[in-house]
């Protein structure tokens, strides 16, 4: 399986494009001093993984369902060269 793109129907959500030729890293640029100011907290690393998991059939996260129940998340991926699309709402429907 090769992930292609994670997107949402809301303009405030920044689409995540996966590297078509190799590894995609989701990182934050932590502060130089190592203190919390300028940390990589809140960048979206954990949320991105959770949304991929949701689109691939995981149970709905209650916090996500409460926060954005009507947002539609879309995961495009390919298996053996054939593209597939999965869409699920924040409440898992």
N, C-alpha and C positions, 0 to 999 in steps of 0.2 A: 504494500500500500504506500502511496506517495501522496502527502498532503499538498494541496494546491493553494487554497485560500480559505480564510475564516472571515466572514463578513456579517453585517447586521443591517436591518432596514432603518436604523436610526442614524442620522447624519453625525451625531456626536461620537459614534463608535468608529474608531480608526481600523480600517480593513488590514488584516494581517496576511501578507503575501509570503508564502514559503519558498525557499530557494529551490528552483527546479533542478539544479545540478549537484545537490549535495545536502549538507547539514544546515539547518536553520537554528540559530541560537536566539533565545529571548533573554536579554540581559538588561540590567539597569546600570547606570553609571554612578556608582556610589561616590560619596564625598572623599576627598583626598585625606582629610583628617580622621576619617573613620567614625565621626560622630553623626548623630541622626540628621542634622541639617544637610540637605543635599543628598540624602540617602536614596536608594533605589526602591524604597517602600512606596507602594501605590502606583507603580509603573504599569502593572497589569500582567505580570508573569504568571501568577497563580490563577488569575481569572481566565487567561487564555487557555491554559491547560484544562481548567474546569469546563470551559465552553466546548472544547474539542471532545472531551469525555462525554458531555451532555449530548452532543450531536451524534456520537457513536453509540448511544443507547443507555447511558448511565441514568440512574435515578436522579430526579430533580433535586437540586440544592435548595432547601427551604429559604435561605437568605436571598438567593437569586430570584426565586419565584415571588417573594414578597416585594423585592425592589423593582423588577422589570418584567412583570408577568406577560405583557403583551408584545415585548420586543421579539422579533424573529431573527434567530441566528442561523447562518448558513455555512456549511462546511463543504467545500469542493475537494474531492480527492480522486485518485485514479488507482485502479487495480489492473495489472496486466495491460496497461495502455488505454483502458476504457474509463472514461470520466463518469463519476457518480456525484450526486448532490443530495445532501440531507439538510432539512430545515426543521428546527424545533423552536418553540417559543420559550421564554424565560421560565414559564410554569411547566414546561416539559411536554406540552401537547403538540 
